[in-house]
Every structure is written in structure tokens, then in C-alpha cells.
Amino acid sequence: MTTPLEPQRHFHEELSQLKQRLMAVSAEAEEAVGKAVSALLTRDRVKAQDVIRGDKTINTLESSIEEQAFQLIALHQPMAKDLRLIFAAIRIVGDLERVGDHAVNIAQSAERLATNPHIVPEPEIVEMARLSRKMLADALSAFVRGDAPLAREVCRRDDAVDSLNDSVFRILLTHMMEDQRVIGAGMELLLVSRNLERVADLATNVAEDVVFLAEGKTIKHHAEDERPAPDGAA
């Protein structure tokens, strides 16, 4: 005999499963970014091709998670915070799929650069990859735990990635001005840097969703900083 609490228990079990599946997609996306950057630094075409082929896995997971999320809405008709969480999960898995796309872009650059001179600003590229992957992992962890402080910390780290992207631009511009033969490779590496910066931006999107879910506050585009001061405030 089904008790009145049975459907609710099943719903929360399925919600927990949805979160865990999101973590799995995040891990796949993080690994893809790391492998793509490794392929770039080592000029490893085989590894680059692995990343490109692996994108199908992320796309398949995205579709199945979206389907599960819509089934949860249709079967359980969740309200308030639970409904917001499911819609956030749909947005987040879309962001993770785009992370996979950026990893593919980097892998394709690695393929094209396989026979080019090594002008990679390695410390900056490596650090951008490390920071963006860590941001992604922490943003998903914050989502699963409902941890708004961790999510806010992830948002703050985006500035460091932006700064590294600026450094990469300056370094590559110097190389290209000094030697026109590396212009093609330099432009390719600018794309790599831009893709890593976008991964960090997507991690920030996830973190902003977490803050909204946990606190009901919108912090996109620094919305908190733009609120008018109370009457009488300086």
C-alpha cells in the first residue's frame, strides 16, 4: 500500500539522482577541457581527436538529463524552490554542454597547431585551464549542496581568468609583431585563450544560478552592486 509520503520520497530521490547526473556531466566536461589543453601543449593529435569524439557523450547526457527534468515536472508538478531547482538544472546542463563545445574548439586548435612552432604562453594557458576547471567543479558542488558562499567565491575567481586572458593577448601580440611567421599560430592560440575564458564564464553562470536558488538574489551583471542606496545613505 502506497502511503501519502511515498510519491514525495520518490520525487526527492529522483531529484538527488538528477544532481548526481549533473555532477557526472560536469566531470566529463572538465576532463575534456583538461585533455584538450594537454593535447595543445604536447601537440598530440590523437588526444585531440579523443576530445572531439567524446563530445557525443556529453551531448547524449545533456539530452537525457533534460528529458529526466521535464519528466519530473510533468509527473510531480513541483512548486516553488523545487521547480526553480529543476529549471536551474536544465540551464546548467546546457552550460555544461557548451563547456564541452569549447573543449572541442581547443582540441581542433591543437590539431591545427600540431606542426607549428611552440609559441604557447604555457604558464598562462595552463593556469587558465586549471582555474576554469576548478571553477566548474566548485560551481557544481555548490549547486548540489546549495552552498551560496562557495558559489559567490566562484564568481569572484572569474576576474583572475579574465586577467590571464589579457596577459595571453599581450604575450601573443608581442610574438606576432616580432615574427610575422607566427601570426597564424598566434591567432589560433588567441582562440584557445578565449575558449578557456568562456569556460570560466559558464562556470560563473552556474554559480550565479546557485546564489539565486539559495538566497533569491540575482547577482548577474553585478545586480547587487547596482541597487540604489537606501534613503539617506551616502
N, C-alpha and C positions, 0 to 999 in steps of 0.2 A: 504493500500500500504506500502510495506517494504522500509524504507529509507536505504541508504548505510551504515549508522551508526548502524542500528538495530542489525546485527549479532555481531558486536564488543561489543555492550552493553550487549547482551545476554551472550557473552563469559566471560566478566568480572563479570557478576552476578554469573555465574556458577563457576568461579574461586574463588569468595568470598565464595560461598557455600562449595566448596572443603576445604577451610581453616577452616571454622566453623566445618565441619565434623571431620577434624583432631583434632581440639580442643576437640570435644566430645570423640574421641578415647583416647586422652591424659588423660582426666578426668577419664575415665573408668580404664585406666592403673594405674593412680595414686591411685585411690581408692582401686584397687586390691592389690597394694603393701602395703598400709596402713592397710587394713583388714588382710592381711596375717601376717604382723608383730604383729598386735593386737592378732590374733589367737595364735601366738607363745608365746607371753608374758603371755597370760591368760590360755594357754593350752586348747583352745576352738576348739574342733574338728568340731563342726557344722559350725563355722565361716570359718574354713579352707576348709571345703567341699564346702561352698558357693563360695569361690575364685576359686576353681578348676572347678566347674560347670560354673562359669561366664566367663571362658576363651573362651568359644564358642562364646560369644557375641563379644569379641574383634576380634576374627578370622573372624567372619562374616563381621564386619565393615571394617576390612582390605581389604577383597576381594571386597566389594562394592566400596570402595574408589579407589582402583587400577583400577577397571572397569571404574569408572567415569573419572579418569585421562586419561586413554587410549582413551576414547571416545572424550574427549576434544582435544586430539592431532589429532585424525582421522577426526573430524568434522571441526575443526577450523584451523588446521595446524599452530599453534602459532610459532613465531620466537623469537630468542634472549632471553631476560630475561624471558618472559612468558613461553617459553619452558623449560628453566632451572628451573623455579619455579615448574612446573608440575613434572619434573623428581625428583626434591628435595622432593616434596610431596610424591611421590612413595617410595623413600628411607626412608622418615620419618615414614610413616605408617608401613613400615617393622620394623623399630626400635621400634615403639610403640607395635607392636605385640610381639616382643621379650621381652619387659618390662613385658607384660602380662605373658609370659612364665616364667620369673624369679619370678613373684609373685606366680605362681603355684608351682614352686620349693620350695619357702619359706613355702607355705601352706602345702605341702607334708612333709616338715621337721617338721612343727608344729604338724601334725598328728602323726608322728613317735615319737615325744618328749612328747606327751601328758601325759605319765605315768613316765617320767624321772624326776630326781631331778632338782630343779631350779638352774642352774649354769649360766644362761644367764647374760652376762655383759650388763645389761639393759640400763644404760645411753648411752653407745656407740652404741648399736643396735638401740635404739630409735632415737638418733641423726643422725645416718647414714640414717635411713628411712626418717626422716624429711628433711635432706639436699637433698637426691636424688629425693624425690618427688617435692621439691621446684625447683630444677634444671630443672626437666622435665617440670613443669608448665611454668617457665620463658623462657625456650628454645622455647616452642610452641608459647608463647606470642610474643617472638622476631621474630619468623617466620611470624606470621600473620601481625605484624607491620613493618617488615623489619628493625628491631632495632639491628644494629650490635654492638653498645656498650653494650647492655644488653646481647647479645649472648657471647661477649668476657668475660663478668663478670661470666656467667655460666661456661665457660671453666675453669676459674681460680678457681672456687669452687671445682673442681674435686680433687684438691690436698688435701683438707680438708677431703673428703670422703676416699681417699687413706690412709691418716694418721690414721683415725679411724679404718680402716680395719686392719692396722698394730697393733693398740692397742688391738683390739679384739683377734688377733692371739696370742699376748703375754699373755693376761689375760687367755685365754683358755689353752694355753700351760702350764701355771703355775698350773691351776686346774688339768690338766691331769697328770702332773708329781707328784702332791701331792696325788692324789687318782685315781688309775687305774680303779676304778668302773665307773668313769665319762668319760672315753675315748670315748665311743660310742656317748654319748650326745655331748661331746666337738667337735668331728669331724662333727657332724650334724650341730652344730652352726657355725663352720668354713664355711660350705657350705652356710648357711644363710648370713653370712657376705660377702662372695664372690658374692652372687647374688645381694645384695644391691650395692656393688661396681660396678657391671656390669650395673645396672640401671643408676647409675651416668655416667658411660662411654657412655651409649646410649644417655643420655641427652646431653652429650658433643658432640657426633656425630651430633645431630640435630643443636646445636649451631654453630658448625663449618660450616655446610651447610648454615646457615643464613649469616654468615660473607662472605662466598663465593658469595652468591646471592647479598648481599648488596654492597660489595666492590670489588668483583672479585679477592679476595685474598684467597689463600689456607693456612690455619693455622693448618691443620692436622699434627701431629707428629712434632709440633713446626717448621713448614717450614719457618716461618718468621725469627726465630732465627738463622736458618742455612744458610740464604742468604749471599753470600760473601760481604764483606765490599767494598764500593767504592774505586777506586784508590786513594792512598794517605791517606786513613783512618787508624787509629791506630788499 
